[in-house]
């Protein structure tokens, strides 16, 4: 059976250059009916400093960068509706989340530098939610569980990269057709919070055949030159790379993008862009064994498998004959919601009376972590509620931050409040004002949420929007972690169990009900094409945030690179090649160094780069010397596969340092040549 599948797959690869979506010569109508949109796509590197910064996501202080496995990118799609002239920019950045401050600064620059029609409602910045990228780009850091440092240079790299990605996509706009389809993604995630999911009403659960949303919704962007890229939404955590990882990685979603773009490159499509956006991943883990492992033998193989399964689903849609073109039309609306000062009306509360959301708070269950993702602090476990509070934990939490008021405890029950993030003085430790939005492209509707939304929560949100828009929402998807990061959203029933997701639902048990109420309002505004109440924007902390220098920076009088542990001179295809070189701290050359590690093949008398440090096959590890008199090292690793051609190769490290007079001095070191056979 495996041989049959491999043969079929090989046939698809050989024939796909002329298949729908990749054809460069296919005759296309260019009239407005056939191409009701203009569209462009782009990709820009936004990789963070490779070494010494705590990773965002697991809240493990000891998990700091030591090198690069996969680089981080911002991938953009810009759409213009030719009838109305309206614009939409959608970006997935390979980051843990994208805070409001980045969204605000990106929009301001786009309005000034690209097109004044860009605004907070039509620029959507989605975080892929990788847990293997450096933190330090959020303004709310004083009491952050991720890092209490802010690196302005890294922040600017992200903002500049996203702006450049959108600008490039905008300038590439061409008459386009948007083709939409959906498919099931099998074996790419499981529900990690069944205790919570099963607390939802039985009659509601019976409406669905699965306890996660296995559907991938994808739009293929097709111009007269063929398909220039795809964007899809499918919810799964990029946590295949566990908290034991210390290499920058875009995880399973990044690998899916890498596969799609690499396959397109083999066909001569160097500008193909594949956006694997984040959706309703709140309770969906890729660790299929539900113990922070699986389905592979280690985290790298697991990342590869989960990424491949998303890529294969995307590829099926790309070449499907059942895609339909989206009709003309582009609308969008957005509001800021003052979470603790909002009333949930009885029509949405589910209790028959008006209810309130709360100032934000972390619960005991947050500190417990998700057991299926490796868990958190040993003092805590999932399911700890207000009646399970420990006096010594409350005492420690009060000394670390402050004691919550009884009013907050009552509002958040049954959550056992650990940290009263919304009550800190002089300002809350988390923004209490959150952005939400809706976008319709033809009859496709996208729900814009800053949260990690659980499976059933997203189903209720979609039902709310469909009830208003009807046939105008023929297809619908949720874009989670978009335009800010604001913890989780669970159903009230899920919240009552206080699993990890409930402990990280910041504004209490009626959070989802409030969002449903506000999406109902936005949907009616969208339907009637009227402006929405924008609400009050979050506080600007730019002037007060404490800035930190990127670690490892220093001036160097002189430096001579060299090989410390050479690779063998003969390597069999399928083996791993390693070479240690004397090197300087990679952060010295950040962010200008585009690749620290290249694999080169000899062609005649010249060397050609076949891989760099953005490729799956490569890794580099920085190893700082224990004593100042000893040299720092970088280990270069290349995992060869059957795709690699026999020949003469070498591994090469490149970087630069700044001398005492401020000049940039490039250096490189090539490991010994070897024969791959």
HELIX and SHEET records of a PDB file:
HELIX    1   1 UNK A    2  UNK A   15  1                                  14    
HELIX    2   2 UNK A   16  UNK A   18  5                                   3    
HELIX    3   3 UNK A  100  UNK A  113  1                                  14    
HELIX    4   4 UNK A  152  UNK A  171  1                                  20    
HELIX    5   5 UNK A  194  UNK A  197  1                                   4    
HELIX    6   6 UNK A  202  UNK A  205  1                                   4    
HELIX    7   7 UNK A  251  UNK A  266  1                                  16    
HELIX    8   8 UNK A  299  UNK A  318  1                                  20    
HELIX    9   9 UNK A  339  UNK A  341  5                                   3    
HELIX   10  10 UNK A  346  UNK A  349  1                                   4    
HELIX   11  11 UNK A  364  UNK A  368  1                                   5    
HELIX   12  12 UNK A  371  UNK A  373  5                                   3    
HELIX   13  13 UNK A  386  UNK A  388  5                                   3    
HELIX   14  14 UNK A  391  UNK A  400  1                                  10    
HELIX   15  15 UNK A  406  UNK A  412  1                                   7    
HELIX   16  16 UNK A  455  UNK A  469  1                                  15    
HELIX   17  17 UNK A  470  UNK A  473  5                                   4    
HELIX   18  18 UNK A  492  UNK A  497  1                                   6    
HELIX   19  19 UNK A  500  UNK A  503  1                                   4    
HELIX   20  20 UNK A  511  UNK A  527  1                                  17    
HELIX   21  21 UNK A  586  UNK A  589  5                                   4    
SHEET    1   A 8 UNK A 123  UNK A 127  0                                        
SHEET    2   A 8 UNK A  87  UNK A  93  1                                        
SHEET    3   A 8 UNK A  73  UNK A  81 -1                                        
SHEET    4   A 8 UNK A  37  UNK A  45 -1                                        
SHEET    5   A 8 UNK A 174  UNK A 184 -1                                        
SHEET    6   A 8 UNK A 215  UNK A 223 -1                                        
SHEET    7   A 8 UNK A 226  UNK A 234 -1                                        
SHEET    8   A 8 UNK A 273  UNK A 278  1                                        
SHEET    1   B 6 UNK A 123  UNK A 127  0                                        
SHEET    2   B 6 UNK A  87  UNK A  93  1                                        
SHEET    3   B 6 UNK A  73  UNK A  81 -1                                        
SHEET    4   B 6 UNK A  37  UNK A  45 -1                                        
SHEET    5   B 6 UNK A 174  UNK A 184 -1                                        
SHEET    6   B 6 UNK A 324  UNK A 325 -1                                        
SHEET    1   C 6 UNK A  51  UNK A  54  0                                        
SHEET    2   C 6 UNK A  64  UNK A  68 -1                                        
SHEET    3   C 6 UNK A 618  UNK A 623 -1                                        
SHEET    4   C 6 UNK A 633  UNK A 639 -1                                        
SHEET    5   C 6 UNK A 576  UNK A 582 -1                                        
SHEET    6   C 6 UNK A 562  UNK A 565 -1                                        
SHEET    1   D 2 UNK A 190  UNK A 191  0                                        
SHEET    2   D 2 UNK A 284  UNK A 285 -1                                        
SHEET    1   E 4 UNK A 330  UNK A 338  0                                        
SHEET    2   E 4 UNK A 433  UNK A 441 -1                                        
SHEET    3   E 4 UNK A 444  UNK A 448 -1                                        
SHEET    4   E 4 UNK A 475  UNK A 479  1                                        
SHEET    1   F 2 UNK A 343  UNK A 344  0                                        
SHEET    2   F 2 UNK A 355  UNK A 356 -1                                        
SHEET    1   G 2 UNK A 362  UNK A 363  0                                        
SHEET    2   G 2 UNK A 417  UNK A 419 -1                                        
SHEET    1   H 2 UNK A 452  UNK A 453  0                                        
SHEET    2   H 2 UNK A 488  UNK A 489  1                                        
SHEET    1   I 5 UNK A 570  UNK A 571  0                                        
SHEET    2   I 5 UNK A 674  UNK A 676  1                                        
SHEET    3   I 5 UNK A 647  UNK A 658 -1                                        
SHEET    4   I 5 UNK A 597  UNK A 603 -1                                        
SHEET    5   I 5 UNK A 606  UNK A 612 -1                                        
SHEET    1   J 4 UNK A 570  UNK A 571  0                                        
SHEET    2   J 4 UNK A 674  UNK A 676  1                                        
SHEET    3   J 4 UNK A 647  UNK A 658 -1                                        
SHEET    4   J 4 UNK A 664  UNK A 670 -1                                        
END                                                                             
